[in-house]
Amino acid sequence: MSVLTRCVLVLVAGLACAAPIAAASPTSDVARLISVTPGPGRVVELTVHSAAMAKAVTVAVLPARDPAAKAPVLYLLNGVDGGAGPDGDWREGGNWLTRTDADPFFADKQVTVVMPIGGAGSYYADWRADDPVLGRQRWTTFLTRELPRVIDAEFHGSGANAVAGVSMAGTAAFQLALAAPTLYRAVGSYSGCVSTSGPQGHAIVNTVVSGQHGDPVNMWGQPGDPLWAANDPFLHAERLRGLTIYVSSGTGLPGALDTVDGPGLHGDSMKLVDQMVVGGVLDAVTGLCTQQLAVRLHELAIPATVDLRPVGTHSWGYWRDDLRRSWPMFAAALRVG
């Protein structure tokens, strides 16, 4: 662990420490750590220069129970807005830290939890062309080549990794697993739609990307371009063999968490209506996608845990519970005692 990170961990514990901050040139062709800042709770906020995207990326980290010892890494990806608020601050956005109890849940576990911030509408992919609105998107390179080196160096990575995500990032988690077949031991999708090609896949991807004012053509070209099929985990499911796999979704029907007192609603009836209507439609779609993936994996005799809940909407309360249910499988794959 670097002097810089060690000092920040001491700061998080409430003690004083000072260390120089290494700065990276914005034009550097090497991915590197720019700064480390203590955040709320146990959070350590990193700023990492991505050479692939030629920009700084914020990464929120929950250090392992014993940060001085080796630990596996769980990469948790956020949904369509990348987990950032309107001004880019994750504290004001919808993400694993602000919408779930990820911080206290992992406090007693020997695993480093890494949550990149940003990538709205990007599918965390390497796009074929820069987008006029979303800019240069090389998230696959960042997440599979650049960031792991920084995390392992700063937080004593053991070499064992898992990746999981919600909604758009549920798709991306499987795409990353295919792009870096030796990097992860486990992959999880919560309310994601893994298939990206074909009429259904095109419609979903176009809706997600254009909803963030991006152009899907800049990602994988026109419909029918080979890149769409190349980035479809459903078509390449055979390559998932050997991974620990967890997929889940609701059906869109209201459940126990779809009440005005449900997680994150704070008594707001308008938010509840949005969660039940929009969130209901979204999980009705991802529920069908998850069923299709389950059938495909079964046909290929690839073991997977598939949690198709009879109720539940596209919302963080259910994803919090999905994370808890999937953790024992991830822990076993990562060999977390």
N, C-alpha and C positions, 0 to 999 in steps of 0.2 A: 504494500500500500504506500502511495506517495506521501511525502511530508504534507502536501497541500490537503489531500483528502483526510489524512489523519487529524489535522488541525480542525477541519470542519466538523468531523465527527465529535471531537472534543467540544466544539462550540455548541453542537446540538445537545450535548449532555449538560450544557450550562456553564462551562468553564471558558477561560480566556486563552486565546492562542493567536499567534501572528505568523504569517508566512507569505513569501512573495507569490504573486499570481503570475503564472506564465501566460503570456499573450501569444496568440497565433495571428499571423498576418492574414487578412481576408483574402489575399491572393495566393496563399500557401497551397501547394499541391499535395499536402500531407494532412490526413485527418488527425486532429489532436485535441486535447483538452485545453480549453481557454480559461475557464474559471470554475470554482466550486463554492457554493453558497448554502448556508444552512437555511432550510425552509421551516414551515410549521410542523410541529410534531417531530417525527423521526426523519422527515424528508430531507434529503440532500439534493440540491438543484445543481446540475451540471450544465455548462455551456460548452458544446462540442463543435469544433469547426469541421464541417463535412467538405472534403475535397471534391467529392462527386457532385455536390450541389452548389459548391462555392458559396456557402453561407454558414452561419452559426445556428445550431439546433439546440433547443432546450430539452433536457432529459431529467425527469424526476426519478430519484432512486430511493428505495427503502433498503438500507443496509441490513445484512444478515444479523442474526442475534449476536453472534461474536464476529465483529467486522475484521478482527485480526486473523481469523482462521479462514481456510479455504471454504468456498461456498459455491453451489451451483447458481444459475441465473434463470429467473423467470421473466421473460419479456411480455408485458401486458400492453396491448395496443388499444387505443381509443377508437371511437366510431367516426362518423362522417365528417365531423368538424375538427377532428384531430385532438380533441380535448382542450382546446384553447378558447378563451373568452373573446369578446369583440376586439379587445386591444392586444390579443395574443397571450395574455397572462392565464396560465392554467388555473390559478386560484379562482378565477371568475368563470371558468368553463365547466362543461359536463365531462367528467373523466373518472377514472378509478379512485382518485384521491378525494374528489369533492362529492361524489355520489355514492360511494360505498365505504365500508369499514376496512378497506385494504390495509391501512396503516396499523391499527391495533391487531387485526387478524394475523398478520405476518410477524408481529413483534417478537414472538417466542420461537420463530422458525429459522433454521440455519439455511436461508436462501436469500439472495439478493434479488429484489424485485425492481425491474427497470421499466419506466413508462415514458417513451418518447412523446413529446408534445409537438403538434403540427401535422402537416400532411393532409389537410382537409380535402376530401374528394379525390385523393390521389391513388387509392387502393394500395398505398405504400409500395408502388411499383416503380420500375425504371421506365420512364416514358420515352417514346421514340423521338419526341421533339419538345422543345420548350414551349410552354403555354403562355399566351399573352397576359392572362390573369393569374394563373397559379404558379407561373415561373418554371424553373428547372426542377423536375421531379426525378430524383435518383434514389428513392427510398430503399429499394431492395439492396443496392450497393451499400448504402449507409448502415442499414440494419443487420446485414449479414457479413460485411467485411470491415467496415470502419468502426462502428460502435462497439462490437464485441471486444476488439483489441483494447479500447479505452477502458471498458468496464472491467475486463479481466485484470488489467494492470492496476487499476485503482482499488478494486474490491476483492482481490485474491480469488479470481474465478477458478473453479475446479475443472472447467472444460465441459461440464454437463449443462445443457441449456434446454429450455422449453419455451414455446411461444403460444399465446392465446389472444383472442380479440373479440370484440363485440361488433355486430352488424357488418358494415363494410370491412372492418378489420378481421372479422371471422373468416371472410374470404381470403384476405391478405395473409393470414397466418398460414393457411395451407399453401398459398403461392410461395411464401418464403421457405417453407419446408421443402418444396420441390426445387427451389432455386439453390438452396444450400443443403443438400441431402445428408451431409455428415455433421451439420451444426447442432441440430435439435434431436432430443430424445422423445419429446412429446409435443403434440399440437392440439389446440382446442379452439372451437368456434361456438360462440354464444349468439344465437339469432342471426347467423350469417347465411349467405346463399353462395355456396362454393362454385357452382357452375357459372361461367362467364361468357360462354359462346352459345350460339343458337338464338332464336328469337327471344326466349325468356331471359337468357343471360344478357343479351344486348340491351333489352329494355331496362333491366335493373341497373346495369352499369351506366347507361346513358342518363338515367334519372339521378343517380348518385353524383356523377361527375358534373353534369350540367346544373344540378342543384347548388353546387359551389362555384358556378359560373366558369367552369373549365370546359374544354372541348375534348370529348373522348377520342376524336381522331388523332389528337396529339399524343394520346396514350398508346393505342394499339392500331391506329389506322382506321380505315373505313370498314364497316361490317363485311366480313368475308376475308379480311386480311389474315394471313396465317398466324399473326401475333395473338389474335383473339383465342384461337384454339390452343396455341402454345402456352398461354397463361390460364388455361382452364383446368383446375385440379380434378374436376369430375372426369374429364377425358383421360387424365393421367393418374388415376387413382392407384393403379398398380404400383407406382413408384412410392406410395405411402407405406408400403409393407415394411414392418419392423418398427414403426413408430407407435407410441402410445397415443391413441386417438380418442378425443371426447368431443361430441357435438350435441348441442341442445337447442331447443326452441319451444315457444309456446304455440298456441293455435290462433291467438288473437282474441279468444273469448275472455271476458273479464274474470279475474281471479281474486284471491284474498288480498293482494297488494294493490288492486285497482279500486281504492277508496280514497276519499278526501283526506284521510289520515295516513295514507300510504307513504312509503319512502320517497322523500324529496318533494312531496306535494305541499306540505305545510298548510293544509287546509284550503288550498287554492282550487276552487271548483272548476275554473276555466282550464287550469293545467290538467285536471283530472279528465275533463272532456277531451282534450287533445290527446292524452295518453290512451284513452279508451278508443277513440275514433281513428286517429292516425296510427297510434301504436298498435291498435288492434289489426288494422289492415296490413301493416308491415310484418307482424309476426304470423299472420295468416299466410303470407307469401313465404317467409323464411321457414315456416313449419313444413310447407310442401317441399321446399328445397332440401330440408334436412331429411325428410322421408326418402326423397330420391337418392340422396347420398348414402343413406343407410342401406337401401336396396343394392346400390352399386357395390358397396363394400362387402355386403353379404355374398353377392355373386362372385366376388373375387376371393372370398374366404379370408378377408383381412379383418382381424379382430378390432372392434371399436365399441366404445360405450356411447350409446345413443339415448339421450334423455328427451323424449317428446312429451312435454307436459300437456295435459288435456286442456289447460287454461293458461292465460298469461299473455301480456302485451309486450311490446318492444320498449322495455324500460329498465332502468338501472336496478330497481329492487329485485327483479328476477335474475338479472345478471350477477348481482351480488351473491345470490343463493346458488347460481350455477357455478361460480368460482369456488365456493365452499364445497360443493358436491364433487367438483372435478379435482380439487387439490389432492386428496389421497392418492389418486392415480398419478398425478404429476409428481408428488413426493416420492412415490415408489420408483418412477422412471429416473428421477434425479438422485435417488438414494439419499433422501433427506430423512434422518432418523427421527 
